[in-house]
Amino acid sequence: MVIAQQGRAATRVGGYKLPCRASFLHVEPFRFQMANNTISLRSLLEKEKLNGINFLDWFHNLRIVLKQERKEYVIEEAVPNDPGPNASRADKDKFKKHMDDMVDVGCLMLATMTPELQKQHENMVAYEMIQNLKEIYEGQARQERYETSKALFQCKMSEGSPVGAHVIKMMGYIQMLEKLGFALNDELAIDVVLQSLPDSFSQFILNFNMNEIQKTLPQLLGMLRTAEGNMKKGGSKSVLMVREAKGKGKGKKVAKSKGNGKTKPKGKEALKPKGGVSKDGKCFHCGKNGHWKRNCPIYLEDVKKAKAVGASVSGTAHEKESS
């Protein structure tokens, strides 16, 4: 409750000093708004009471309400010991707040249970209620975790179906596992999603893994939708063709000279002189200018004589063998 103390120059609300009396008018609407938010969140529990088969959903909604009211610690921490009369004022206040919040949360939990469950837990505090309910419905949670993980790892996208709906469905399974206490880290979750995609996304998966892209699931969903749009326009096919063309190149390549773009001659054509023999050229056989060795008359004559001598020698040897 808000207690307003009015004075001549200021208004005091709780332990806070407000500048004027009119400030009180701004406090009550704010608290009224906070109260409305609390009521609207508590309606999550009132819509569907705990009946024995919906513990996971009920517990999830309970945590949402208590988190908004800053009382979630009551179901997570055991009841503290009484600090005693010699404890400090801060310790006493902390203990009293825990007791008060424990009563509020316990009443809220009992009010959102079926009558049968209320009778079983009416003599327990909030922390004890939660621990007992977890033991009762642990088998249910285990079975639901098994079914959810099975659906997640067997989920496969059929060729041609929308990638957005498929990924959102898998994200729902992943979030359900997290709620059941079996959270997947981002890298494993992304691997599971990529493994569920059809062959048409193989190039996307290859690029994603080779570039070691770090993304969250919502970011991955946006990238996949973009890739899907490109594939519908034919962009993916053209990119794939370009990459294949870059990898091929094992055939013969034509070397190009620098500047003029003409092909370089190969074999004997490269040995042929251009523009005839220079007048200053010197024969390596006779030492005279004006011709090369292969055109030298003295060299050609010597070759001719050598062939004749070789022929006569081979003929003489053949006659000796026949005789």
TORMI-367176 format. One line per 8 residues: number of its first residue (from 1); for each residue x, y, z of N, C-alpha, C. Coordinates in Angstrom, 3 decimals. Layout:
REM TORMI-367176
NUM) X,Y,Z,X,Y,Z,X,Y,Z  ...
//
This chain:
REM TORMI-367176
1) 0.850,-1.196,0.000,0.000,0.000,0.000,0.884,1.244,0.000  0.447,2.253,-0.718,1.188,3.510,-0.770,0.704,4.423,0.349  1.630,4.867,1.145,1.295,5.780,2.249,1.848,7.154,1.906  0.986,8.116,1.791,1.403,9.468,1.410,1.352,10.375,2.630  2.435,11.046,2.908,2.503,12.023,3.986,2.630,13.404,3.361  1.611,14.207,3.577,1.579,15.509,2.936,2.176,16.577,3.864  2.978,17.433,3.306,3.534,18.554,4.055,3.312,19.834,3.293  3.895,20.913,3.808,3.710,22.184,3.129,4.435,22.242,1.795
9) 5.667,21.721,1.742,6.460,21.893,0.530,6.698,20.602,-0.219  6.391,19.483,0.370,6.717,18.230,-0.292,5.743,17.155,0.117  5.724,16.087,-0.649,4.912,14.912,-0.369,5.847,13.727,-0.259  5.697,12.918,0.783,6.560,11.758,0.997,5.753,10.487,0.776  6.224,9.631,-0.149,5.582,8.362,-0.443,6.546,7.262,-0.045  6.176,6.494,0.949,7.097,5.483,1.445,8.323,6.180,1.996  9.506,5.849,1.438,10.739,6.489,1.877,11.247,7.511,0.898  10.457,7.875,-0.089,10.913,8.787,-1.135,10.202,10.125,-1.007
17) 10.952,11.188,-1.121,10.421,12.542,-1.019,10.123,13.074,-2.410  8.856,13.417,-2.631,8.431,13.939,-3.916,8.370,15.454,-3.841  8.546,16.124,-4.983,8.677,17.585,-4.960,7.425,18.339,-4.574  6.253,17.800,-4.794,5.045,18.556,-4.500,3.885,17.597,-4.297  2.751,18.127,-3.874,1.574,17.293,-3.624,1.080,16.644,-4.907  1.257,17.306,-6.029,0.750,16.759,-7.290,1.462,15.482,-7.694  2.658,15.261,-7.127,3.404,14.059,-7.485,2.656,12.807,-7.072  1.849,12.887,-6.029,1.076,11.736,-5.585,0.165,11.213,-6.682
25) -0.297,12.111,-7.516,-1.213,11.717,-8.594,-0.516,10.852,-9.631  0.821,10.973,-9.726,1.558,10.178,-10.709,1.980,8.823,-10.152  1.949,8.677,-8.832,2.376,7.419,-8.221,1.283,6.372,-8.300  0.073,6.730,-7.928,-1.017,5.757,-7.902,-1.312,5.148,-9.275  -1.363,5.937,-10.372,-1.566,5.308,-11.683,-0.446,4.339,-12.033  0.799,4.670,-11.632,1.911,3.772,-11.934,1.743,2.441,-11.210  1.404,2.490,-9.913,1.212,1.257,-9.161,-0.004,0.504,-9.661  -1.031,1.237,-10.085,-2.221,0.586,-10.629,-1.883,-0.159,-11.918
33) -0.995,0.453,-12.733,-0.563,-0.195,-13.964,0.235,-1.454,-13.659  1.151,-1.377,-12.663,1.910,-2.550,-12.271,0.994,-3.653,-11.770  -0.026,-3.283,-11.020,-0.986,-4.277,-10.517,-1.735,-4.935,-11.661  -2.093,-4.147,-12.665,-2.783,-4.725,-13.832,-1.898,-5.707,-14.565  -0.578,-5.358,-14.689,0.343,-6.272,-15.349,0.450,-7.591,-14.598  0.488,-7.507,-13.261,0.564,-8.718,-12.451,-0.680,-9.568,-12.612  -1.828,-8.919,-12.603,-3.088,-9.645,-12.758,-3.161,-10.314,-14.122  -2.747,-9.595,-15.169,-2.828,-10.157,-16.517,-1.898,-11.354,-16.672
41) -0.718,-11.295,-16.023,0.192,-12.432,-16.096,-0.330,-13.616,-15.280  -0.909,-13.355,-14.140,-1.449,-14.443,-13.323,-2.614,-15.152,-14.011  -3.226,-14.463,-14.947,-4.317,-15.106,-15.693,-3.802,-16.288,-16.519  -2.465,-16.300,-16.800,-1.903,-17.451,-17.501,-2.094,-18.724,-16.710  -1.946,-18.627,-15.379,-2.122,-19.793,-14.514,-3.593,-20.115,-14.280  -4.410,-19.075,-14.262,-5.832,-19.282,-13.973,-6.580,-19.922,-15.144  -6.051,-19.731,-16.371,-6.744,-20.292,-17.540,-6.732,-21.813,-17.530  -5.621,-22.378,-17.086,-5.505,-23.840,-17.076,-4.783,-24.273,-15.806
49) -5.533,-24.760,-14.856,-4.962,-25.154,-13.581,-4.180,-26.462,-13.722  -3.283,-26.662,-12.763,-2.499,-27.900,-12.737,-3.428,-29.070,-12.457  -3.455,-30.015,-13.408,-4.384,-31.139,-13.285,-3.698,-32.501,-13.298  -2.356,-32.522,-13.358,-1.646,-33.797,-13.322,-1.025,-34.195,-14.644  -1.505,-33.632,-15.744,-0.941,-33.984,-17.049,-0.345,-32.763,-17.759  -0.467,-31.614,-17.167,0.042,-30.386,-17.800,1.082,-29.703,-16.921  1.824,-30.478,-16.149,2.765,-29.894,-15.192,3.793,-29.008,-15.881  4.332,-29.446,-17.012,5.396,-28.690,-17.672,4.909,-27.319,-18.116
57) 3.736,-27.261,-18.730,3.191,-25.972,-19.157,2.839,-25.100,-17.951  2.261,-25.704,-16.920,1.904,-24.949,-15.719,3.152,-24.401,-15.028  4.174,-25.209,-14.924,5.416,-24.785,-14.272,6.093,-23.671,-15.075  6.032,-23.777,-16.398,6.608,-22.734,-17.254,5.884,-21.407,-17.044  4.566,-21.422,-16.991,3.795,-20.196,-16.772,4.031,-19.641,-15.364  4.175,-20.530,-14.378,4.444,-20.089,-13.013,5.756,-19.318,-12.939  6.776,-19.811,-13.598,8.065,-19.131,-13.584,7.967,-17.757,-14.246  7.167,-17.631,-15.303,6.984,-16.332,-15.959,6.375,-15.325,-14.985
65) 5.333,-15.744,-14.266,4.663,-14.850,-13.325,5.599,-14.452,-12.192  6.313,-15.425,-11.629,7.191,-15.135,-10.491,8.393,-14.292,-10.908  8.845,-14.478,-12.137,9.950,-13.648,-12.611,9.522,-12.195,-12.722  8.303,-11.953,-13.171,7.807,-10.587,-13.288,7.627,-9.959,-11.903  7.260,-10.764,-10.905,7.031,-10.266,-9.554,8.300,-10.278,-8.694  9.436,-10.699,-9.279,10.713,-10.777,-8.565,10.645,-11.751,-7.386  9.929,-12.857,-7.577,9.769,-13.842,-6.503,10.171,-15.254,-6.942  10.872,-15.341,-8.038,11.235,-16.661,-8.558,12.179,-17.402,-7.610
73) 12.925,-16.650,-6.816,13.883,-17.273,-5.903,13.199,-18.164,-4.870  11.902,-17.925,-4.596,11.187,-18.663,-3.559,11.082,-20.146,-3.897  10.908,-20.472,-5.179,10.778,-21.880,-5.567,12.129,-22.494,-5.910  13.187,-21.687,-5.878,14.525,-22.197,-6.207,15.398,-22.374,-4.976  15.083,-21.678,-3.888,15.902,-21.733,-2.683,15.097,-22.333,-1.539  15.759,-23.143,-0.740,15.106,-23.728,0.433,14.782,-22.641,1.450  13.884,-22.964,2.372,13.484,-21.988,3.383,14.677,-21.652,4.270  15.042,-20.381,4.414,16.210,-20.019,5.239,15.915,-20.176,6.723
81) 16.958,-20.277,7.495,16.820,-20.359,8.946,16.558,-18.982,9.531  15.853,-18.983,10.651,15.567,-17.725,11.346,16.884,-17.129,11.848  17.184,-15.896,11.477,18.470,-15.306,11.891,18.595,-15.090,13.389  17.477,-15.109,14.108,17.557,-14.941,15.554,17.432,-13.490,15.989  17.233,-13.280,17.292,17.016,-11.903,17.784,18.258,-11.036,17.728  19.435,-11.655,17.721,20.671,-10.859,17.728,21.179,-10.534,16.319  20.427,-10.940,15.275,20.851,-10.692,13.896,20.716,-9.210,13.561  21.386,-8.818,12.507,21.323,-7.420,12.062,19.948,-7.117,11.482
89) 19.676,-5.836,11.390,18.384,-5.415,10.833,18.229,-5.881,9.381  19.309,-5.841,8.609,19.248,-6.249,7.202,18.917,-7.729,7.084  19.521,-8.556,7.929,19.238,-9.998,7.885,17.804,-10.289,8.298  17.317,-9.591,9.282,15.925,-9.785,9.707,14.945,-9.388,8.607  15.236,-8.255,7.958,14.356,-7.815,6.869,14.384,-8.786,5.697  15.556,-9.301,5.402,15.676,-10.272,4.311,14.897,-11.542,4.616  14.990,-12.003,5.864,14.250,-13.207,6.259,12.748,-12.970,6.197  12.314,-11.808,6.693,10.881,-11.500,6.679,10.348,-11.420,5.249
97) 11.129,-10.812,4.359,10.693,-10.719,2.960,10.567,-12.105,2.334  11.513,-12.969,2.642,11.446,-14.326,2.094,10.191,-15.040,2.601  9.875,-14.894,3.887,8.683,-15.535,4.441,7.402,-14.987,3.804  7.353,-13.665,3.649,6.164,-13.059,3.052,5.986,-13.512,1.605  7.078,-13.484,0.822,6.993,-13.921,-0.573,6.654,-15.405,-0.662  7.149,-16.192,0.272,6.866,-17.622,0.277,5.373,-17.893,0.474  4.762,-17.123,1.364,3.320,-17.281,1.591,2.538,-16.887,0.341  2.926,-15.750,-0.293,2.219,-15.302,-1.498,2.323,-16.338,-2.618
105) 3.525,-16.857,-2.854,3.727,-17.814,-3.941,3.016,-19.127,-3.622  3.072,-19.565,-2.374,2.382,-20.805,-1.999,0.883,-20.717,-2.223  0.279,-19.586,-1.844,-1.158,-19.398,-2.078,-1.486,-19.363,-3.557  -0.616,-18.713,-4.335,-0.829,-18.662,-5.782,-0.774,-20.064,-6.388  0.170,-20.874,-5.973,0.291,-22.229,-6.500,-0.922,-23.068,-6.126  -1.350,-22.990,-4.883,-2.517,-23.780,-4.451,-3.781,-23.345,-5.184  -3.907,-22.023,-5.418,-5.106,-21.515,-6.085,-5.188,-21.945,-7.536  -4.059,-22.353,-8.126,-4.054,-22.753,-9.544,-3.889,-24.265,-9.701
113) -4.290,-25.029,-8.672,-4.284,-26.499,-8.733,-5.716,-27.019,-8.657  -5.888,-28.243,-9.080,-7.175,-28.916,-8.904,-7.377,-29.221,-7.422  -8.603,-29.418,-6.981,-8.852,-29.691,-5.552,-8.070,-30.896,-5.021  -7.895,-31.919,-5.826,-7.165,-33.101,-5.366,-5.706,-32.757,-5.053  -5.080,-31.991,-5.935,-3.690,-31.604,-5.718,-3.567,-30.590,-4.575  -4.579,-29.761,-4.389,-4.553,-28.812,-3.279,-4.486,-29.540,-1.940  -5.251,-30.606,-1.808,-5.264,-31.364,-0.560,-3.909,-32.014,-0.287  -3.214,-32.414,-1.341,-1.920,-33.067,-1.175,-0.819,-32.085,-0.766
121) -0.988,-30.805,-1.103,0.102,-29.841,-0.917,-0.257,-28.678,0.006  -1.401,-28.686,0.637,-1.829,-27.518,1.413,-0.968,-27.287,2.657  -0.266,-28.312,3.141,0.576,-28.146,4.319,2.053,-27.957,3.970  2.351,-27.696,2.696,3.725,-27.500,2.248,3.952,-26.039,1.887  5.209,-25.606,1.978,5.575,-24.278,1.498,5.888,-24.378,0.004  6.095,-23.234,-0.636,6.242,-23.204,-2.094,7.400,-24.075,-2.584  8.555,-23.962,-1.927,9.721,-24.741,-2.362,9.457,-26.233,-2.247  8.830,-26.665,-1.182,8.523,-28.087,-0.993,7.501,-28.568,-2.013
129) 6.545,-27.706,-2.362,5.552,-28.081,-3.380,6.232,-28.400,-4.709  7.129,-27.516,-5.116,7.793,-27.697,-6.406,8.623,-28.969,-6.411  9.351,-29.215,-5.346,10.185,-30.414,-5.290,9.328,-31.671,-5.339  8.197,-31.658,-4.672,7.314,-32.818,-4.678,6.676,-33.026,-6.045  6.259,-31.934,-6.689,5.645,-32.039,-8.019,6.655,-32.541,-9.043  7.910,-32.114,-8.937,8.932,-32.585,-9.866,9.146,-34.086,-9.734  9.124,-34.589,-8.501,9.286,-36.029,-8.303,8.111,-36.805,-8.874  6.911,-36.245,-8.710,5.716,-36.937,-9.203,5.703,-37.005,-10.712
137) 6.058,-35.894,-11.353,5.925,-35.804,-12.812,7.256,-35.917,-13.544  8.276,-36.434,-12.877,9.569,-36.614,-13.536,9.457,-37.588,-14.703  8.685,-38.666,-14.531,8.493,-39.628,-15.619,7.825,-38.992,-16.822  6.857,-38.105,-16.565,6.182,-37.406,-17.660,7.161,-36.521,-18.417  8.017,-35.814,-17.680,8.993,-34.949,-18.329,9.984,-35.768,-19.151  10.393,-36.919,-18.627,11.342,-37.760,-19.353,10.737,-38.268,-20.656  9.480,-38.707,-20.609,8.818,-39.190,-21.809,8.644,-38.074,-22.836  8.285,-36.899,-22.367,8.101,-35.768,-23.288,9.438,-35.362,-23.907
145) 10.510,-35.431,-23.123,11.832,-35.110,-23.661,12.232,-36.111,-24.744  11.910,-37.382,-24.509,12.222,-38.416,-25.504,11.455,-38.172,-26.796  10.180,-37.898,-26.693,9.353,-37.676,-27.888,9.793,-36.424,-28.636  10.145,-35.380,-27.900,10.559,-34.135,-28.537,11.892,-34.291,-29.251  12.861,-34.920,-28.590,14.166,-35.116,-29.225,14.055,-36.034,-30.439  13.201,-37.034,-30.365,12.984,-37.928,-31.505,12.409,-37.158,-32.691  11.424,-36.316,-32.423,10.823,-35.511,-33.500,11.838,-34.546,-34.091  12.708,-33.979,-33.236,13.700,-33.017,-33.721,14.711,-33.680,-34.648
153) 15.306,-34.789,-34.215,16.380,-35.409,-34.990,15.869,-36.157,-36.221  14.578,-36.484,-36.256,14.010,-37.137,-37.430,13.341,-36.146,-38.384  13.331,-34.897,-38.018,12.673,-33.886,-38.855,13.512,-33.622,-40.102  12.934,-33.830,-41.273,13.604,-33.613,-42.549,12.715,-32.762,-43.445  13.326,-31.836,-44.116,12.591,-30.954,-45.024,12.494,-31.609,-46.394  11.304,-31.685,-46.916,11.102,-32.246,-48.245,11.452,-31.206,-49.308  11.931,-31.675,-50.441,12.343,-30.788,-51.533,11.169,-29.961,-52.026  11.367,-28.640,-52.095,10.334,-27.744,-52.610,9.441,-27.131,-51.552
161) 9.488,-27.621,-50.316,8.650,-27.051,-49.258,9.304,-25.789,-48.698  8.538,-24.886,-48.086,9.109,-23.625,-47.584,10.119,-23.876,-46.466  11.267,-23.258,-46.561,12.310,-23.468,-45.570,11.972,-22.748,-44.263  11.233,-21.630,-44.351,10.899,-20.879,-43.153,10.056,-21.679,-42.179  8.985,-22.293,-42.676,8.105,-23.088,-41.815,8.857,-24.270,-41.215  9.745,-24.861,-42.002,10.517,-26.015,-41.514,11.440,-25.619,-40.370  12.179,-24.540,-40.522,13.129,-24.121,-39.486,12.393,-23.659,-38.229  11.281,-22.954,-38.389,10.503,-22.514,-37.228,9.976,-23.716,-36.445
169) 9.582,-24.747,-37.155,9.123,-25.979,-36.493,10.252,-26.602,-35.679  11.451,-26.648,-36.246,12.589,-27.216,-35.528,12.991,-26.331,-34.341  12.892,-25.038,-34.493,13.187,-24.132,-33.379,12.220,-24.369,-32.220  10.975,-24.707,-32.534,10.010,-25.036,-31.486,10.425,-26.280,-30.710  10.910,-27.300,-31.419,11.402,-28.508,-30.744,12.604,-28.176,-29.853  13.513,-27.357,-30.361,14.713,-27.009,-29.604,14.345,-26.225,-28.341  13.390,-25.307,-28.459,12.956,-24.548,-27.292,12.241,-25.440,-26.280  11.497,-26.426,-26.764,10.827,-27.356,-25.863,11.843,-28.181,-25.080
177) 12.901,-28.626,-25.744,13.950,-29.371,-25.053,14.621,-28.508,-23.986  14.812,-27.238,-24.302,15.409,-26.334,-23.315,14.515,-26.193,-22.091  13.203,-26.117,-22.333,12.261,-26.021,-21.225,12.256,-27.292,-20.388  12.581,-28.416,-21.016,12.639,-29.692,-20.306,13.985,-29.938,-19.642  14.877,-28.947,-19.696,16.172,-29.076,-19.053,17.234,-29.733,-19.904  17.020,-29.802,-21.222,17.982,-30.421,-22.134,18.279,-29.424,-23.248  19.022,-28.370,-22.904,19.275,-27.294,-23.859,20.407,-27.655,-24.811  20.226,-27.343,-26.089,21.263,-27.529,-27.107,21.998,-26.208,-27.287
185) 23.335,-26.268,-27.356,24.067,-25.030,-27.623,23.841,-24.602,-29.081  24.225,-23.380,-29.389,23.916,-22.811,-30.703,24.546,-23.615,-31.845  25.782,-24.054,-31.683,26.463,-24.768,-32.757,25.778,-26.097,-33.056  25.419,-26.851,-32.006,24.752,-28.133,-32.213,23.372,-27.936,-32.813  22.648,-26.925,-32.344,21.312,-26.657,-32.884,21.382,-26.309,-34.370  22.372,-25.514,-34.765,22.523,-25.141,-36.174,22.907,-26.358,-37.010  23.778,-27.223,-36.475,24.143,-28.443,-37.201,22.926,-29.324,-37.445  22.069,-29.444,-36.447,20.862,-30.271,-36.592,19.953,-29.698,-37.671
193) 19.820,-28.371,-37.698,18.967,-27.735,-38.712,19.555,-27.929,-40.110  20.846,-27.720,-40.264,21.480,-27.866,-41.577,21.402,-29.301,-42.081  21.517,-30.268,-41.186,21.442,-31.670,-41.589,20.049,-32.079,-42.027  19.055,-31.288,-41.676,17.673,-31.619,-42.049,17.278,-31.056,-43.409  18.146,-30.274,-44.042,17.806,-29.614,-45.303,18.000,-30.555,-46.487  17.269,-30.359,-47.580,17.402,-31.218,-48.761,18.664,-30.887,-49.561  18.875,-31.660,-50.639,20.088,-31.512,-51.452,20.186,-30.156,-52.146  19.059,-29.495,-52.346,19.100,-28.206,-53.035,19.849,-27.147,-52.224
201) 20.043,-27.375,-50.925,20.773,-26.435,-50.079,22.203,-26.903,-49.832  22.686,-27.887,-50.591,24.023,-28.427,-50.353,25.106,-27.370,-50.556  24.947,-26.518,-51.571,25.947,-25.473,-51.815,25.945,-24.443,-50.674  24.762,-24.114,-50.168,24.652,-23.191,-49.041,25.343,-23.779,-47.812  25.101,-25.063,-47.536,25.709,-25.715,-46.371,27.218,-25.746,-46.512  27.709,-26.033,-47.728,29.147,-26.083,-47.961,29.793,-24.723,-47.689  29.206,-23.664,-48.229,29.749,-22.322,-48.011,29.675,-21.923,-46.536  28.582,-22.293,-45.877,28.391,-21.952,-44.464,29.473,-22.591,-43.599
209) 29.756,-23.859,-43.847,30.752,-24.570,-43.037,32.177,-24.156,-43.380  32.464,-23.939,-44.672,33.821,-23.569,-45.070,34.205,-22.196,-44.540  33.235,-21.284,-44.499,33.512,-19.929,-44.016,33.412,-19.812,-42.497  33.022,-20.922,-41.832,32.911,-20.947,-40.370,32.081,-19.775,-39.856  30.893,-19.646,-40.415,29.999,-18.548,-40.059,29.370,-18.816,-38.690  29.415,-17.823,-37.807,28.822,-17.928,-36.480,27.501,-17.156,-36.474  26.391,-17.879,-36.361,25.072,-17.259,-36.380,24.181,-17.904,-35.329  23.153,-17.176,-34.923,22.113,-17.742,-34.077,21.054,-18.389,-34.970
217) 20.143,-19.109,-34.364,19.087,-19.755,-35.157,18.214,-18.741,-35.902  17.776,-17.650,-35.280,16.998,-16.663,-36.051,17.795,-16.072,-37.218  19.093,-15.843,-37.024,19.919,-15.322,-38.115,20.076,-16.359,-39.224  20.237,-17.620,-38.837,20.316,-18.687,-39.836,19.019,-18.776,-40.630  17.900,-18.606,-39.963,16.604,-18.628,-40.649,16.541,-17.540,-41.713  17.014,-16.342,-41.396,17.018,-15.261,-42.387,17.912,-15.573,-43.576  19.083,-16.160,-43.324,19.991,-16.523,-44.415,19.376,-17.593,-45.317  18.704,-18.564,-44.719,18.095,-19.640,-45.510,16.944,-19.101,-46.363
225) 16.192,-18.175,-45.829,15.113,-17.578,-46.628,15.675,-16.801,-47.805  16.781,-16.101,-47.588,17.423,-15.380,-48.689,17.935,-16.357,-49.746  18.571,-17.443,-49.302,19.070,-18.449,-50.241,17.928,-19.098,-51.008  16.822,-19.327,-50.351,15.663,-19.914,-51.017,15.133,-18.983,-52.103  15.084,-17.677,-51.800,14.643,-16.723,-52.814,15.577,-16.664,-54.002  16.882,-16.763,-53.751,17.844,-16.759,-54.857,17.713,-18.006,-55.722  17.439,-19.129,-55.084,17.285,-20.369,-55.858,16.056,-20.318,-56.753  15.000,-19.682,-56.275,13.796,-19.574,-57.094,14.041,-18.684,-58.309
233) 14.965,-17.723,-58.161,15.293,-16.838,-59.285,16.375,-17.412,-60.184  16.929,-18.567,-59.811,17.991,-19.167,-60.610,19.364,-18.710,-60.212  19.468,-17.876,-59.156,20.770,-17.366,-58.747,21.685,-18.437,-58.215  21.132,-19.395,-57.498,21.961,-20.449,-56.923,22.588,-21.303,-58.004  21.805,-21.573,-59.067,22.331,-22.403,-60.156,23.489,-21.723,-60.854  23.363,-20.419,-61.082,24.440,-19.712,-61.771,25.697,-19.664,-60.914  25.549,-19.478,-59.611,26.710,-19.469,-58.725,27.396,-20.815,-58.740  26.598,-21.889,-58.742,27.165,-23.228,-58.764,27.932,-23.475,-60.051
241) 27.401,-23.000,-61.166,28.085,-23.182,-62.447,29.412,-22.431,-62.465  29.426,-21.249,-61.878,30.665,-20.482,-61.843,31.711,-21.198,-61.019  31.312,-21.757,-59.893,32.260,-22.451,-59.041,32.780,-23.703,-59.724  31.923,-24.410,-60.461,32.372,-25.595,-61.175,33.343,-25.225,-62.287  33.077,-24.117,-62.963,33.969,-23.698,-64.040,35.338,-23.325,-63.498  35.363,-22.745,-62.333,36.652,-22.404,-61.739,37.432,-23.638,-61.354  36.759,-24.698,-61.002,37.456,-25.907,-60.596,37.940,-26.728,-61.759  37.359,-26.573,-62.927,37.717,-27.374,-64.088,38.930,-26.756,-64.776
249) 39.473,-26.674,-65.681,40.694,-26.035,-66.163,41.800,-27.012,-66.336  41.511,-28.314,-66.519,42.581,-29.281,-66.697,42.985,-29.435,-68.150  42.253,-28.826,-69.082,42.573,-28.962,-70.503,43.758,-28.110,-70.887  44.065,-28.113,-72.160,45.218,-27.361,-72.645,44.921,-25.875,-72.610  45.899,-25.133,-72.195,45.767,-23.675,-72.161,46.652,-23.059,-73.218  46.172,-22.023,-73.857,46.926,-21.323,-74.886,47.634,-20.157,-74.246  48.946,-20.179,-74.283,49.724,-19.094,-73.687,49.641,-17.852,-74.542  49.521,-16.730,-73.895,49.419,-15.460,-74.605,50.623,-14.609,-74.282
257) 51.099,-13.950,-75.290,52.235,-13.052,-75.075,51.735,-11.772,-74.449  52.621,-11.097,-73.772,52.230,-9.871,-73.101,52.082,-8.733,-74.095  51.034,-8.005,-73.972,50.871,-6.781,-74.765,50.034,-6.988,-75.997  50.475,-7.778,-76.998,49.748,-7.848,-78.269,48.680,-8.924,-78.265  48.670,-9.855,-77.288,47.622,-10.844,-77.220,47.770,-11.961,-78.214  48.896,-12.062,-78.942,49.083,-13.125,-79.930,49.641,-14.353,-79.245  49.340,-15.514,-79.816,49.809,-16.767,-79.247,51.271,-16.966,-79.580  51.986,-17.595,-78.645,53.393,-17.852,-78.854,53.572,-19.080,-79.728
265) 54.524,-19.065,-80.724,54.746,-20.237,-81.577,55.423,-21.341,-80.786  55.161,-22.574,-81.185,55.714,-23.736,-80.515,56.468,-24.599,-81.509  57.350,-25.498,-81.023,58.051,-26.482,-81.855,59.030,-25.824,-82.802  59.115,-26.398,-84.046,60.071,-25.939,-85.048,59.780,-24.527,-85.535  58.497,-24.140,-85.426,58.159,-22.800,-85.910,58.881,-21.735,-85.100  59.151,-22.038,-83.835,59.821,-21.055,-83.002,61.277,-20.877,-83.389  61.890,-21.873,-84.127,63.296,-21.806,-84.500,63.531,-21.062,-85.806  62.472,-20.880,-86.571,62.643,-20.232,-87.870,62.932,-18.753,-87.692
273) 63.959,-18.238,-88.373,64.278,-16.813,-88.248,63.289,-15.956,-89.004  63.122,-14.765,-88.556,62.225,-13.830,-89.212,63.052,-12.792,-89.966  62.688,-12.548,-91.254,63.347,-11.508,-92.040,64.666,-11.942,-92.667  64.992,-13.284,-92.779,66.213,-13.764,-93.431,67.417,-13.655,-92.533  68.625,-13.958,-93.121,69.869,-13.933,-92.369,70.488,-12.560,-92.452  70.968,-12.089,-91.362,71.616,-10.783,-91.354,72.961,-10.854,-92.069  73.321,-9.777,-92.747,74.586,-9.749,-93.473,75.771,-9.813,-92.512  75.522,-9.429,-91.288,76.601,-9.458,-90.307,76.691,-10.796,-89.601
281) 75.792,-11.753,-89.988,75.826,-13.059,-89.354,77.101,-13.811,-89.687  77.612,-14.574,-88.754,78.880,-15.277,-88.914,78.653,-16.775,-88.825  79.203,-17.538,-89.795,79.078,-18.991,-89.815,80.010,-19.579,-88.764  79.488,-20.492,-87.946,80.281,-21.107,-86.894,81.208,-22.205,-87.432  81.043,-22.584,-88.717,81.879,-23.659,-89.287,83.111,-23.101,-90.018  82.844,-22.162,-90.948,83.963,-21.614,-91.730,84.420,-20.250,-91.242  83.619,-19.582,-90.410,83.982,-18.291,-89.881,83.684,-17.132,-90.789  83.025,-17.377,-91.931,82.718,-16.297,-92.862,81.348,-15.717,-92.557
289) 81.131,-14.448,-92.990,79.868,-13.770,-92.780,78.924,-14.025,-93.943  77.627,-13.798,-93.706,76.645,-13.858,-94.787,75.845,-15.135,-94.821  76.176,-16.142,-94.027,75.377,-17.370,-94.005,75.557,-18.070,-92.659  74.663,-19.063,-92.434,74.753,-19.859,-91.212,75.442,-21.161,-91.509  75.703,-21.902,-90.451,76.420,-23.164,-90.589,75.663,-24.149,-91.463  74.354,-24.240,-91.292,73.592,-25.241,-92.064,73.535,-24.918,-93.550  73.815,-23.639,-93.894,73.859,-23.252,-95.312,75.286,-23.083,-95.839  76.251,-23.381,-95.002,77.658,-23.202,-95.399,78.056,-24.243,-96.465
297) 78.591,-23.825,-97.646,78.975,-24.783,-98.692,80.088,-25.716,-98.234  81.017,-25.227,-97.432,82.122,-26.080,-96.962,81.568,-27.156,-96.026  80.632,-26.723,-95.138,80.038,-27.673,-94.189,79.243,-28.737,-94.931  78.474,-28.338,-95.941,77.679,-29.287,-96.700,78.570,-30.265,-97.464  79.700,-29.755,-97.969,80.634,-30.627,-98.694,81.257,-31.642,-97.741  81.618,-31.208,-96.583,82.189,-32.130,-95.596,81.198,-33.211,-95.200  79.953,-32.833,-95.059,78.916,-33.814,-94.709,78.743,-34.831,-95.802  78.805,-34.348,-97.048,78.643,-35.235,-98.192,79.781,-36.246,-98.257
305) 81.025,-35.763,-98.008,82.176,-36.665,-98.031,82.093,-37.685,-96.894  81.616,-37.251,-95.744,81.521,-38.161,-94.614,80.524,-39.268,-94.877  79.456,-38.945,-95.538,78.463,-39.958,-95.871,79.037,-40.960,-96.848  79.835,-40.437,-97.847,80.429,-41.338,-98.842,81.424,-42.288,-98.196  82.236,-41.775,-97.305,83.208,-42.620,-96.608,82.502,-43.658,-95.757  81.458,-43.279,-95.103,80.719,-44.239,-94.283,80.095,-45.324,-95.096  79.614,-44.997,-96.283,78.989,-45.996,-97.152,80.008,-46.986,-97.637  81.237,-46.507,-97.992,82.271,-47.411,-98.495,82.762,-48.341,-97.409
313) 82.890,-47.831,-96.191,83.347,-48.666,-95.081,82.351,-49.775,-94.800  81.079,-49.461,-94.798,80.055,-50.478,-94.535,79.993,-51.497,-95.637  80.269,-51.085,-96.915,80.261,-52.030,-98.031,81.424,-53.000,-97.945  82.606,-52.552,-97.582,83.785,-53.399,-97.444,83.568,-54.435,-96.342  83.002,-54.017,-95.242,82.742,-54.942,-94.154,81.760,-56.001,-94.575  80.814,-55.677,-95.383,79.816,-56.650,-95.815,80.435,-57.682,-96.726  81.387,-57.245,-97.589,82.064,-58.201,-98.494,82.905,-59.189,-97.714  83.587,-58.747,-96.643,84.409,-59.652,-95.856,83.542,-60.695,-95.159
321) 82.401,-60.319,-94.721,81.510,-61.267,-94.051,80.984,-62.311,-95.023  80.711,-61.905,-96.277,80.149,-62.845,-97.263,81.197,-63.825,-97.761  82.495,-63.373,-97.764,83.552,-64.251,-98.225,83.932,-65.237,-97.111
//
